[in-house]
Amino acid sequence: MNSLKEALIKEIPVFRELGHKFVNKEVSSGDFKAMSGGMGSYAQRGGQDFMIRLRIPSGIMSMDKFKKVYELAKKQNLDKVHLTTRQAIQLHSLSIDGVCDTMEEALKNDIFTRGGGGNFPRNVSISPLSGVDVEEAFDVTPYAEAVNEHFMSKITTYKLPRKLKVSFSSSEKDCGNSTVADLGFLAIKKDNKEYFKVYIGGGIGKNPAKSVEFDSLINPNEILYHVEAITNLFIAEGDYENKNKARIRYIVDRMGEEAFLNCYKEHLNKVFESENLDVNIEYKEYKKQGIKTSVTHNRLIPQKQEGLYSVYFHPICGQLSMSNYKLLIDKLDKLEDIEIRLSMNEGMYIRNLNGEEAVELINLTQNLGGETKLEQSVACIGSNICQIGIADSQGMLENILKYFKEKNFNADILPKIRISGCTNSCGTHQMGILGFAGKKKRVNNVVTESFELYLGGEKGKDKTKLGSYIGDITRENVPEFLYELAKLVEESNLTYEEYIVENNEQLNNIIDKYLAEERVVKA
């Protein structure tokens, strides 16, 4: 790994020079992006400021790295960092020199950015409670770590058509989104033996698709054979000419599921014949002394280790302020054997706390982030920063929460909503039971910022489905629509999930009231 770090550090001066040329308009946006994505950095809207994405492997952070990221952000005089929907951390509004200086210091502390964007394998996602979840089949953490290490060991060698996403889920709830991944592994126990169910060729965004199920369970130590098989298939069959169709799901669509699976098996057999990629892992043994608590709280999660707990903390819009970051550091630094795991919903889990520590952390963080499901909603970074963003997703979520606050509506009624600033689904709007995607729409002959409404997304073994597009609502009407919906659900004395099933006609009526045009699909 030291040789890799040395090689990556040598790339930084070249990138710095290119970045200055881009700022001075001496090179095009396309020429800059061709290198910047692979370096884990993108120009923000306007082309003068930049973002850097820190790869946090599967969202797993040691206390030392948690503190180092804080130091990196402080050195750049940032007031917040952004937690992403793929368990990474982004620093925004940096100069090109700030990006390169941060990249180099991060590398020296074993925090990588290489392959954080561009046509590379991305951060391997994972169920954030894997290892402590009472419902899990087994801990998938060491397997995800093995894949992360495999990718990083040759990150500079990949020549993929576009990005490749691998996911691990430790239970049938599919908290790692394995059933909509390019390659997903879902933990299964059968006859008291551990296996992975494999999913291939899924993805969200434009033309989303569920993954295709591999037709047999696999032994966990075989995961890298499958990683290499899907990579080789992607290189051989992917579209290098049309970026808009350069994802594995388009190969599935072109071939058909049966032919795609046969092609995959051919690549898989070749890998088995030519390489030795068995993984040998060890599960962490949790030895911390537990202390039970009688306190209940929606952010307090009992672990399968008796007397130990996890606490969820969700910065609003995934924006962790530096003041709250420092507050967490000061508290967590005093605790022994704790774990930090970033979620796939722009939040974080503090794990392996005894009951007393957990209650103290709940009290410390109360009202510093989201307490209701609505406050724990997801919003991508949006058009104020993202060059391809169409709508201000962060501002939309802030407006929704402000509207509810003005109405003094504090009940935990609505589900977590997912907001993307465009159809690329960085806010994972197609994965939620209630989601929005930004667009521009002509309403009464005026181009208006609007949001596509998606309903009914769900994930889990044998039940994953993508949300259906219903129609468009103008940005100014979204908060009022959600508030009126929340009032109806509250009056029904049902959960939101129960309400949409038992009051479908009423739901359709409220949707039709706010749509900017006739609905596309009945909910």
C-alpha positions in Angstrom: 0.0 0.0 0.0 2.9 2.4 0.6 4.0 2.0 -3.1 0.4 2.9 -4.1 0.4 6.0 -1.9 3.7 7.1 -3.3 2.4 6.7 -6.9 -0.8 8.6 -6.0 1.1 11.4 -4.4 3.1 11.8 -7.6 -0.1 12.4 -9.5 -1.1 15.4 -7.5 1.3 18.0 -9.0 0.0 17.1 -12.5 -3.6 17.5 -11.3 -2.8 20.8 -9.6 -1.3 22.2 -12.8 -4.3 21.0 -14.8 -6.7 22.5 -12.2 -5.0 25.9 -12.5 -5.3 25.8 -16.3 -9.0 25.0 -16.0 -9.6 27.9 -13.6 -7.7 30.2 -16.1 -9.9 28.7 -18.9 -6.9 27.3 -20.7 -8.4 23.8 -20.8 -12.0 22.8 -21.3 -14.4 21.5 -18.6 -14.3 18.1 -20.4 -10.5 17.8 -20.4 -10.4 18.7 -16.7 -13.2 16.3 -15.7 -11.5 13.5 -17.6 -8.8 13.6 -14.9 -10.6 15.2 -11.9 -13.2 12.5 -11.5 -10.6 9.8 -11.1 -8.8 11.9 -8.5 -12.0 12.1 -6.5 -12.7 15.8 -7.2 -15.2 17.8 -9.3 -15.5 21.5 -10.2 -18.6 23.1 -8.7 -21.1 25.3 -10.5 -19.3 28.3 -11.8 -16.0 26.5 -12.3 -14.0 28.4 -9.6 -14.5 26.2 -6.5 -14.1 22.5 -6.1 -15.3 19.5 -4.2 -13.2 16.6 -2.9 -14.7 13.2 -2.0 -12.9 11.3 0.7 -13.3 7.5 0.3 -14.3 6.1 3.7 -14.2 2.4 2.9 -17.8 1.1 3.5 -18.3 4.1 5.8 -16.1 2.5 8.5 -14.1 5.2 10.4 -11.6 4.8 13.2 -11.5 7.6 15.8 -8.1 8.7 14.4 -9.6 9.1 10.9 -12.7 10.8 12.2 -10.5 13.4 13.8 -8.3 13.7 10.8 -11.2 14.6 8.5 -12.2 17.3 11.0 -8.6 18.7 10.8 -8.7 18.6 7.0 -11.9 20.6 6.9 -10.7 23.1 9.6 -7.5 23.7 7.6 -9.7 24.8 4.6 -11.8 27.1 6.9 -15.0 25.1 6.2 -18.0 25.4 8.4 -19.4 22.0 7.5 -18.7 18.7 5.8 -21.2 16.7 3.7 -22.1 13.0 4.5 -23.0 11.2 1.3 -25.5 8.5 0.3 -22.6 6.1 -0.4 -20.9 6.4 3.0 -18.2 8.9 1.9 -17.5 12.5 3.1 -17.3 15.4 0.7 -15.6 18.8 1.4 -17.1 21.6 -0.7 -16.1 25.1 -1.9 -12.3 24.5 -1.9 -9.8 26.2 -4.2 -7.8 23.9 -6.6 -4.8 24.3 -4.2 -7.0 23.5 -1.3 -8.2 20.3 -3.0 -4.6 19.2 -3.8 -3.3 20.0 -0.4 -6.2 18.1 1.2 -5.7 15.2 -1.1 -2.0 14.9 -0.2 -2.4 15.2 3.5 -5.3 12.7 3.4 -3.2 10.2 1.5 -0.4 10.5 4.1 -3.0 9.5 6.7 -4.4 6.6 4.7 -7.5 8.4 3.5 -7.9 8.0 -0.3 -9.7 10.0 -2.9 -8.5 8.1 -6.0 -11.4 6.6 -7.9 -13.9 8.6 -5.9 -15.4 9.7 -9.2 -15.0 9.0 -12.8 -14.9 5.5 -14.5 -13.7 3.6 -11.5 -15.0 1.1 -8.9 -16.7 3.3 -6.2 -16.8 3.0 -2.5 -18.2 -0.5 -1.5 -21.4 0.1 0.4 -22.5 -1.9 3.3 -25.3 -2.3 5.9 -24.1 0.2 8.5 -25.2 -1.9 11.4 -23.5 -5.0 10.1 -21.9 -6.9 12.9 -24.3 -5.6 15.6 -27.7 -6.0 13.9 -30.0 -8.3 15.8 -31.7 -9.4 12.5 -28.6 -10.0 10.4 -27.6 -13.4 8.9 -23.9 -12.7 9.6 -21.4 -9.8 9.6 -20.5 -8.8 6.1 -18.0 -6.1 7.2 -14.8 -8.1 6.5 -16.0 -9.1 3.1 -16.7 -5.5 2.1 -13.3 -4.6 3.4 -11.7 -7.3 1.3 -13.3 -5.9 -1.9 -12.3 -2.3 -1.0 -8.7 -3.4 -0.6 -8.9 -5.4 -3.9 -10.2 -2.3 -5.8 -7.7 0.1 -4.2 -4.7 -2.3 -4.9 -5.1 -1.6 -8.6 -7.2 1.6 -8.7 -4.8 3.2 -11.2 -5.2 0.4 -13.7 -8.9 0.4 -14.4 -10.2 1.3 -17.9 -13.9 0.9 -17.3 -16.7 2.4 -19.5 -18.1 4.1 -16.5 -18.4 3.6 -12.7 -18.9 0.3 -11.0 -20.8 -0.1 -7.7 -20.6 -3.1 -5.3 -22.8 -3.5 -2.3 -23.1 -5.8 0.7 -26.2 -6.3 2.9 -26.2 -8.3 6.1 -29.9 -9.1 6.3 -33.0 -9.4 4.2 -33.8 -5.7 4.8 -31.0 -4.9 2.3 -29.7 -1.9 4.1 -26.7 -1.9 1.7 -28.9 -1.6 -1.4 -27.4 -4.9 -2.8 -30.6 -5.6 -4.9 -30.1 -2.5 -7.0 -26.3 -2.6 -7.5 -24.0 -3.4 -10.3 -22.9 -6.3 -8.1 -24.6 -7.0 -4.8 -24.1 -9.6 -2.1 -26.9 -10.3 0.4 -26.1 -12.4 3.5 -28.1 -15.6 3.8 -28.0 -18.5 6.3 -29.2 -21.9 5.1 -28.9 -25.1 7.1 -26.9 -23.1 9.6 -24.3 -22.3 7.0 -23.3 -18.8 5.7 -23.9 -17.9 2.0 -24.3 -14.9 -0.2 -27.1 -14.4 -2.6 -25.7 -12.5 -5.6 -27.4 -9.7 -7.5 -26.1 -8.3 -10.8 -26.7 -5.4 -13.2 -29.0 -3.1 -11.2 -28.8 0.6 -10.6 -30.8 3.8 -10.1 -30.8 7.0 -12.0 -31.8 7.3 -15.6 -33.6 4.1 -16.8 -33.2 2.4 -13.4 -33.4 -1.4 -13.0 -33.5 -4.0 -10.3 -30.6 -6.3 -10.3 -30.8 -9.8 -11.8 -30.5 -12.7 -9.4 -27.7 -15.1 -9.8 -29.3 -18.6 -9.8 -27.3 -20.1 -6.9 -26.0 -19.2 -3.5 -22.2 -18.7 -3.3 -19.7 -19.4 -0.5 -18.6 -16.2 1.1 -14.9 -16.8 0.4 -15.7 -16.6 -3.4 -16.7 -13.0 -3.5 -13.6 -11.7 -5.4 -14.1 -14.1 -8.2 -17.5 -12.5 -8.8 -16.0 -9.0 -8.5 -13.5 -9.8 -11.2 -16.1 -11.5 -13.3 -18.4 -8.5 -13.4 -15.4 -6.2 -14.0 -14.2 -8.2 -16.9 -17.8 -8.5 -18.4 -18.2 -4.7 -18.0 -14.9 -4.1 -19.9 -15.7 -6.6 -22.6 -19.4 -5.6 -23.2 -19.8 -2.1 -21.9 -20.5 0.9 -24.1 -17.3 3.0 -24.5 -19.0 5.3 -27.1 -22.2 6.4 -25.4 -21.7 7.6 -21.8 -25.5 7.7 -21.3 -25.6 3.9 -21.8 -22.3 3.0 -20.2 -23.6 1.1 -17.2 -24.1 -2.6 -16.7 -27.9 -2.4 -16.6 -27.8 -1.4 -20.3 -25.9 -4.6 -21.1 -28.6 -6.6 -19.4 -31.3 -4.7 -21.3 -29.4 -5.3 -24.6 -28.7 -9.0 -24.0 -31.8 -10.0 -22.0 -31.5 -11.6 -18.6 -30.8 -15.2 -19.7 -28.1 -14.3 -22.1 -26.6 -11.8 -19.7 -26.4 -14.5 -16.9 -24.8 -16.9 -19.4 -22.2 -14.3 -20.3 -21.6 -13.6 -16.7 -21.0 -17.3 -15.9 -18.5 -17.5 -18.8 -16.5 -14.7 -17.3 -16.9 -16.2 -13.8 -15.6 -19.6 -15.0 -12.5 -18.0 -16.6 -11.7 -16.2 -13.4 -12.0 -19.4 -11.4 -9.7 -21.2 -13.9 -7.0 -18.5 -14.0 -6.8 -16.9 -10.6 -6.7 -17.7 -6.9 -8.8 -15.1 -5.1 -10.2 -16.9 -2.1 -10.6 -14.6 0.9 -9.8 -15.5 4.4 -11.5 -13.3 6.9 -12.0 -13.0 10.7 -15.0 -11.6 12.4 -14.6 -9.0 15.1 -15.2 -10.4 18.6 -17.1 -7.8 20.6 -15.7 -8.0 24.2 -16.9 -4.7 25.6 -18.8 -5.0 28.9 -22.5 -4.2 28.3 -24.7 -2.2 30.6 -28.4 -2.3 29.9 -30.6 0.8 29.9 -34.4 1.1 30.3 -34.4 4.3 28.1 -36.1 4.1 24.7 -35.5 6.5 21.9 -36.0 6.4 18.2 -32.3 6.9 17.6 -31.2 4.3 20.2 -30.7 0.8 18.7 -30.0 -2.3 20.9 -27.3 -4.4 19.4 -27.2 -8.2 19.3 -24.4 -7.9 21.9 -26.2 -7.8 25.3 -26.1 -4.5 27.0 -24.5 -2.7 24.0 -26.2 -0.1 21.8 -25.8 2.0 18.7 -26.9 5.7 18.4 -27.9 7.2 15.1 -27.1 10.9 14.5 -28.4 12.6 11.4 -27.2 16.1 10.5 -30.0 17.9 8.6 -29.4 17.6 4.8 -26.3 15.5 5.6 -24.5 18.7 6.5 -22.4 18.1 9.6 -21.4 21.5 11.1 -17.9 21.9 12.4 -19.2 22.9 15.8 -21.3 19.7 16.1 -18.4 17.7 14.6 -16.1 19.0 17.4 -18.8 18.2 20.0 -18.8 14.6 18.8 -15.1 14.3 18.8 -14.8 15.7 22.4 -17.4 13.2 23.6 -16.3 10.1 21.6 -12.6 10.6 22.3 -13.4 9.7 26.0 -15.1 6.4 25.2 -13.4 3.1 24.7 -13.8 0.6 21.9 -16.5 2.6 20.0 -17.1 2.4 16.3 -18.2 5.0 13.8 -20.1 3.9 10.7 -21.5 6.3 8.1 -25.0 5.4 6.8 -26.3 5.4 3.3 -28.8 8.1 4.3 -26.4 11.0 5.1 -26.1 10.1 8.8 -23.8 8.1 11.1 -24.1 5.4 13.7 -22.0 5.5 16.8 -21.7 1.8 17.8 -20.6 -0.4 20.6 -21.8 1.9 23.4 -22.9 0.6 26.8 -26.3 1.8 28.0 -24.9 4.6 30.0 -22.7 5.9 27.2 -25.6 5.6 24.7 -28.0 7.6 26.8 -25.4 10.3 27.4 -24.8 10.6 23.6 -28.5 10.7 22.9 -28.8 13.6 25.3 -25.8 15.4 23.9 -27.1 15.2 20.3 -30.8 15.8 21.0 -32.1 18.3 18.5 -28.7 18.9 16.9 -29.8 16.8 14.0 -33.0 15.1 12.7 -35.3 13.5 15.4 -38.3 12.7 13.2 -38.2 10.6 10.1 -38.9 13.7 8.0 -36.0 15.5 9.5 -33.8 12.5 8.7 -34.7 12.8 5.0 -32.0 12.6 2.3 -31.1 15.4 -0.1 -28.2 15.4 -2.6 -25.9 18.4 -2.7 -28.1 20.0 -5.4 -27.8 22.6 -8.2 -26.2 25.4 -6.0 -23.0 23.3 -6.1 -23.4 20.4 -8.6 -22.8 21.4 -12.2 -25.3 18.9 -13.6 -27.9 19.6 -10.9 -31.2 21.1 -12.1 -32.9 21.9 -8.8 -31.9 23.0 -5.3 -32.6 19.7 -3.4 -30.9 20.9 -0.2 -33.0 24.1 -0.3 -36.1 22.1 -1.0 -35.6 20.0 2.1 -34.9 23.0 4.2 -38.1 24.7 2.9 -40.1 21.6 3.8 -38.8 21.5 7.4 -39.3 25.2 7.8 -42.9 25.0 6.6 -43.6 22.2 9.1 -42.0 24.2 11.8 -44.1 27.3 11.0 -47.2 25.1 11.1 -46.0 23.8 14.5 -46.3 20.2 13.2 -43.9 18.1 15.2 -45.5 14.7 15.0 -43.4 11.9 13.5 -45.9 11.0 10.7 -44.3 11.1 7.3 -41.6 8.7 6.2 -38.0 9.7 5.4 -38.2 11.4 1.9 -35.5 11.3 -0.7 -34.7 14.3 -2.8 -32.5 14.4 -5.9 -31.6 17.6 -7.7 -31.9 15.8 -11.1 -32.7 12.4 -12.5 -29.3 10.9 -11.6 -30.7 9.9 -8.2 -27.8 10.9 -6.0 -30.5 11.5 -3.4 -31.8 7.9 -4.1 -35.3 9.1 -4.8 -36.2 5.9 -6.6 -35.4 3.8 -3.5 -37.8 5.5 -1.2 -41.5 5.1 -0.4 -41.7 8.9 -1.1 -39.2 10.6 -3.4 -38.6 13.7 -5.5 -36.3 14.5 -8.4 -35.6 18.0 -9.6 -36.4 19.4 -13.1 -37.3 22.5 -15.0 -40.9 22.6 -16.3 -43.0 25.1 -18.2 -46.0 26.0 -16.0 -48.4 28.6 -17.4 -45.8 29.5 -20.0 -43.1 30.1 -17.3 -40.1 27.8 -16.8 -40.5 26.8 -13.2 -38.3 24.7 -10.8 -40.3 21.6 -10.2 -39.9 18.1 -8.7 -41.0 14.7 -10.1 -42.9 12.8 -7.5 -42.1 9.1 -7.0 -44.1 6.7 -4.8 -43.7 3.1 -3.6 -40.0 2.4 -3.7 -39.0 -0.5 -1.4 -36.0 -2.7 -0.9 -35.3 -6.1 0.6 -34.9 -9.7 -0.4 -37.6 -10.8 -2.8 -39.5 -7.4 -2.4 -37.3 -4.7 -4.0 -39.2 -2.4 -6.3 -38.4 1.0 -7.7 -40.6 4.0 -7.0 -43.1 4.9 -9.7 -43.1 8.3 -11.4 -46.4 9.9 -10.8 -46.1 13.5 -12.0 -44.6 16.9 -11.3 -45.2 19.4 -8.5 -43.8 22.9 -8.5 -41.1 23.6 -5.9 -43.3 26.2 -4.1 -46.1 23.6 -3.7 -44.1 20.7 -2.4 -44.1 21.7 1.3 -47.8 22.4 1.3 -48.5 19.1 -0.4 -46.5 17.2 2.2 -48.0 19.1 5.1 -51.6 18.4 3.9 -50.6 14.7 3.4 -49.2 14.5 6.9 -52.4 16.0 8.4 -54.5 13.4 6.6 -52.3 10.5 7.8 -52.3 11.9 11.4 -56.1 12.1 11.3 -56.4 8.5 10.1 -54.5 7.1 13.2 -52.6 4.9 10.8 -48.9 4.8 10.0 -48.0 6.3 6.6 -47.4 2.8 5.2 -50.9 1.7 6.4 -52.5 4.9 5.2 -51.4 4.7 1.6 -52.8 1.1 1.3 -56.1 1.7 3.1 -56.8 5.3 1.8 -55.7 5.0 -1.8 -58.5 7.2 -3.2 -57.9 10.0 -0.7 -54.1 9.8 -1.4 -54.8 10.1 -5.2 -57.1 13.1 -4.6 -54.4 15.0 -2.6 -51.8 14.2 -5.2 -54.0 15.3 -8.1 -54.6 18.6 -6.3 -51.0 19.5 -6.4 -49.7 18.0 -9.7 -48.7 20.5 -12.3 -50.3 18.3 -14.9 -52.4 15.1 -15.2 -50.8 12.2 -13.4 -48.8 9.6 -15.3 -49.3 6.5 -13.1 -51.9 5.7 -10.4 -50.2 5.1 -7.0 
